[in-house]
């Protein structure tokens, strides 16, 4: 159902489109992750399916492409 798994220091996402860009200086880079057609794991959220998500962080981001299953 989803193509990518994205993990940040605060949340876990599943998404179909992921774009990552790094800005700022080398001492303190800013990582911007844009997700489309996303599902977010956060037990305090009422809505888990979100059409567009933008995450800004200074910490590690892990993006994994999930294997496609053959039908």
N, C-alpha and C positions, 0 to 999 in steps of 0.2 A: 504494500500500500504506500510506503514511503521510501524514498531513495537515499536519504542521508540521516545519520544520527549525529547530533551536535551536543556536546557537553561543555558547559561553562562552570565557573566556580560556584554558581548559585542554582542553576537549573539544567534540566535535560530536555532536549527538543528532538522531534522527528519532523522532517520536512522534505518536500519534493525539489526545491531549488535552494541553493546556498551560495552566497557571495561573501568572500572575506577580503577585507582591505586593511592595511596597516598604515597609520599616519603618525605624526608626531616625531620627536627626535629619538635617537637610538637609546638614550638613557631612560626614557619613559614613553614607549610607544603606546598608541591607542589602537586597539583592535576593534574594528567594526564588522559585525556579522549581520547580513540581511537574509532573512528566511521568507520563503513564500509557501503557502499552503502548509502551515505548520501545526503541530500538536505539541503542547507544552506540559511538562510534569511539574506541577506546583499545587500542593494540596489545598492551598488557600484560594485558588482561582475558581470562579464559577464557570467560566468558559475555557475549555482546553483547546478547541480548534480555533485557530487564528489565521486570517488570510495573509497578513504581512506582519513580520516581527523585525525590529531593529535592536541589536544588542551592542552596547559600547562597554568595553572592559579594558583594564590594564593587565589582567591576568591571563593565564593559559586558556586556550580554546581548542577542543578536540573535535575534528570533523571526520566522520567515517562514511564512506559510501557503502551502503548495504548491498549484499548480493541479491541479484534478481532471481526470482524463482520462476522456473519454467512451468507453464500450465499445460 
